[in-house]
Amino acid sequence: MEMTFGRTVLADVAANGFAVLPLLYSPAEVAALLACVESAPAAGPNFRRSQDVFAIRNLLGEIPALGPLLATPALRGLLGELFPAGCHLTKAIYFDKPAGSNWLVAWHQDLMINVARRAEAPGYGPWTTKTGWVAVQPPVSVLENTVTIRVHLDDCDATNGALKVVPGSHRRGVVPAETIASQTDAATSCAVPAGGAMLMKPLLLHASSRSTSARPRRVMHLEFSAEELPAGLAWRERLALT
Ligand SMILES: O=C(O)CCC(=O)C(=O)O
């Protein structure tokens, strides 16, 4: 599938902090992505399964065969437009919010990046370590040079966990946690069809609701950045996908 995305998508991402692409992967490509995930041995600390969510952290490290299936000409073309000087994948997570899931995600910005190990660097902090993973809040400039592409594998609307976002909130810098609740009045819900993608900036305020639907909501959350980290720091999942 050859396509160009053009100025509208780039302008929407710059102005609003997000954009919805209704078609990035064909139905056959979506089927291949799902078959690849379903054939993986879903065991180990990076797999989290409960009644309300199935998540795979370090998705491409756990299932490397997904790399060539994701890196279609359409994805590569999109990345070339978003990052003309090149970029790398920095994080990939699979989220299945199953039918009727009670999993909801409160309003937040994506402020942390995963790194291989802790090393002090100006502007980096605070740090967290959870189940062997080291994460740090980088300077805002790193977050501003990152774009998340959420590849949707099911039709998704407000009933099955579409992301809610506050348009333009990525331009507010890091929003203090205690003021987030008062900044979500203008929220909008981002429906995306299967095979489509939602692009978003990490600083965009976002949340998602419980599912009231009989349909699952399977998503691949892929973060791309053009940033190089300072000496001593390295992205935990860095991968060239283009
Ligand atoms: O997939 C979702 O419903 C929410 C995920 C999210 O907010 C995140 O990854 O930051």
The ligand as a Gaussian input file, in Angstrom:
#p B3LYP/6-31G(d) Opt

LIG

0 1
 O       -4.452000       2.171000      25.800000
 C       -5.030000       2.831000      26.657000
 O       -6.242000       2.751000      26.869000
 C       -4.287000       3.837000      27.503000
 C       -2.823000       3.719000      27.348000
 C       -2.109000       4.939000      27.781000
 O       -2.663000       5.893000      28.199000
 C       -0.671000       5.013000      27.679000
 O       -0.054000       4.059000      27.209000
 O       -0.104000       6.035000      28.064000

